[in-house]
Amino acid sequence: MSQRKNGPGWIKVLGIIVGAGILASILVILALKFYIFPTSFTPVTLSAKEEKVLEKKIERLNAFLPSDSSKDRPESPRSNAPLEPEAYSEEGAKREIEFTEKEFNALIAKNTDLANKLAVDFSGDLASLKLLVPLDPDFPVLGGKTLKVAAGVELAYTDGKPVVKLRGVSLWGVPLPNAWLGNMKNVDLIREYGNDKGFWHGFAEGIDSIKVEEGILKIKLKP
């Protein structure tokens, strides 16, 4: 009698184990598909009104860039519109520029081939990036897959100088050790390299203030 009573119980337990195994397999497959090996991000698009606002910001930003850097200037959404000749003047020019998170991501999508591979988030003194890196098909084990990288960069302005610090880098959600990052984690790049006559020195000399708020990047340029 006891065997008859226990038989259905074991079948029920076995069914639960099999069901749990199937559910776990589905979750693993979904994780591999959408998190470990994601395909792409959805590019940010702007409305016509938002494009006009961004176009004006790009025009103001280009006005402060050196003439020999024109090839590196960001392209405004309506850059094909005919230009009207006018005399150059900085009188009354605003040197403050603000980019919303949406505008910044739309700018990336417009001017680079990273539209489906890079997404930027703005929060308090922090710019966070998510990047998808396709691996070469001949790469061992993970060949042909997409690598998911995340990073955080502190952007602020303290003691009369910009602050640029790498907060960290994660691979598939796992933070990488500082030693693997060349011990650059939480190092102020301006303080470390700003005294050399190079990129960071020039960058710092041209910034009057920089601030990252929730969803907004604010920059004020020097004359």
Residue pairs with C-beta under 8 A, 6 or more apart in sequence:
35 148
35 172
35 173
36 148
36 172
37 145
37 146
37 148
38 132
38 146
38 148
39 132
39 146
40 116
40 117
40 132
41 116
41 117
41 118
41 119
41 130
41 132
42 116
43 105
43 106
43 109
43 115
43 116
44 102
44 105
44 106
44 109
45 106
45 109
46 54
46 77
46 102
46 103
46 106
50 102
50 103
50 106
51 77
51 78
52 78
53 103
54 76
54 77
54 103
54 106
54 107
55 76
55 77
55 78
57 97
57 98
57 99
57 103
58 74
58 75
58 76
58 107
59 76
60 93
60 94
60 97
61 73
61 74
61 97
62 70
62 73
62 74
63 90
63 93
64 95
64 206
64 221
65 72
65 73
74 107
74 110
74 111
75 110
75 111
77 106
77 110
90 223
95 208
95 220
95 221
95 222
95 223
96 218
96 219
96 220
96 221
97 218
97 219
97 220
97 221
98 216
98 217
98 218
98 219
99 107
99 216
99 217
99 219
100 122
100 215
100 216
100 217
101 120
101 121
101 122
101 215
101 216
101 217
102 215
104 120
104 122
104 217
105 119
105 120
108 114
108 115
108 118
108 120
109 115
112 118
114 131
116 132
117 131
117 132
117 133
117 134
118 129
118 130
118 131
118 132
119 129
119 130
120 127
120 128
120 129
121 127
121 128
121 129
121 130
122 128
122 212
122 213
122 214
122 215
122 216
122 217
123 212
123 213
123 214
123 215
124 212
124 213
124 214
125 154
125 155
125 156
125 211
125 212
126 152
126 153
126 154
126 155
126 167
126 212
127 152
127 153
127 155
127 212
127 217
128 150
128 151
128 152
128 153
129 150
129 151
129 152
129 153
130 148
130 149
130 150
131 148
131 149
131 150
131 151
132 146
132 147
132 148
132 149
133 146
133 147
133 148
133 149
134 145
134 146
134 147
135 142
135 143
135 144
135 145
135 146
135 147
136 143
136 144
137 143
137 144
147 171
147 172
148 171
148 172
148 173
149 169
149 170
149 171
150 169
150 170
150 173
151 166
151 167
151 168
151 169
151 170
152 166
152 167
152 168
153 164
153 165
153 166
153 167
154 163
154 164
154 165
154 166
154 167
155 162
155 163
155 164
155 210
155 211
155 212
155 217
156 162
156 163
156 210
156 211
156 212
157 163
157 207
157 209
157 210
157 211
161 190
161 191
161 194
161 204
162 190
162 203
162 204
162 207
162 210
163 188
163 190
163 191
164 188
164 189
164 190
164 200
165 186
165 187
165 188
165 189
166 181
166 184
166 185
166 186
166 187
166 189
167 185
167 186
168 175
168 176
168 181
168 185
169 175
169 176
169 181
170 176
178 184
178 185
189 200
190 200
190 203
190 204
192 200
193 200
193 201
194 200
194 201
194 204
195 201
205 222
206 221
206 222
207 219
207 220
207 221
207 222
208 220
208 221
208 222
209 218
209 219
209 220
210 217
210 218
210 219
210 220
211 217
211 218
212 218
